[in-house]
């Protein structure tokens, strides 16, 4: 998982890979002020490969090879 792409705290973008799945927001290590109830996001089902957290608006963008088989 990469660091946020920009410095605007109200609009964060995070690039993730298959190693980051299953995807849950907030991510481990998030600052206390950014915590909200954990929500699991299915970025692989999104046609664009992007999904936004309904709580904080963080945009997660999937890159790289998709996982194969069951996980």
C-alpha positions as CSV (number, residue, x, y, z in Angstrom):
1,X,0.0,0.0,0.0
2,X,1.3,3.4,-0.9
3,X,1.1,6.6,1.1
4,X,-1.7,9.0,0.2
5,X,-1.1,10.6,-3.2
6,X,-1.9,14.2,-2.1
7,X,-1.7,16.3,1.0
8,X,-5.4,17.4,1.1
9,X,-6.7,15.5,4.2
10,X,-10.3,15.7,3.0
11,X,-9.5,13.8,-0.3
12,X,-7.1,10.9,0.0
13,X,-6.1,8.4,-2.7
14,X,-4.4,5.1,-1.9
15,X,-3.0,2.7,-4.4
16,X,-3.3,-1.0,-3.3
17,X,-2.2,-4.3,-4.7
18,X,-3.3,-7.9,-4.2
19,X,-1.1,-8.1,-1.1
20,X,-3.4,-5.5,0.6
21,X,-6.6,-7.6,0.2
22,X,-9.0,-8.0,1.8
23,X,-9.4,-4.2,1.8
24,X,-10.7,-2.5,4.9
25,X,-10.9,1.2,5.8
26,X,-9.5,2.6,8.0
27,X,-6.1,1.0,7.2
28,X,-3.8,-0.2,10.0
29,X,-1.7,2.6,11.3
30,X,-4.2,5.3,10.4
31,X,-4.0,8.3,12.8
32,X,-6.6,8.4,15.6
33,X,-8.4,11.4,14.1
34,X,-9.0,9.4,10.9
35,X,-10.7,6.4,12.6
36,X,-14.2,5.4,11.9
37,X,-16.1,2.0,12.0
38,X,-14.3,-0.6,9.9
39,X,-15.8,-1.2,6.5
40,X,-14.7,-3.8,4.0
41,X,-14.5,-2.6,0.4
42,X,-14.6,-4.9,-2.7
43,X,-12.3,-3.0,-5.1
44,X,-12.1,-6.0,-7.4
45,X,-15.8,-5.9,-8.3
46,X,-15.6,-2.2,-9.3
47,X,-15.3,-1.9,-13.1
48,X,-12.9,1.0,-12.7
49,X,-10.7,-0.7,-10.1
50,X,-11.5,2.1,-7.7
51,X,-13.7,2.3,-4.7
52,X,-14.3,5.1,-2.2
53,X,-14.9,4.6,1.5
54,X,-18.4,5.7,2.5
55,X,-17.2,7.1,5.8
56,X,-14.1,9.2,5.0
57,X,-14.1,9.3,1.2
58,X,-10.7,7.8,0.8
59,X,-10.3,6.6,-2.8
60,X,-8.7,3.2,-3.1
61,X,-7.2,2.3,-6.5
62,X,-6.2,-1.3,-7.4
63,X,-3.1,-1.8,-9.5
64,X,-1.1,-4.8,-10.6
65,X,-2.1,-8.4,-11.2
66,X,-5.5,-9.6,-9.9
67,X,-5.4,-12.5,-7.4
68,X,-6.4,-15.9,-8.8
69,X,-8.4,-18.7,-7.1
70,X,-10.1,-18.4,-3.8
71,X,-8.9,-16.1,-1.0
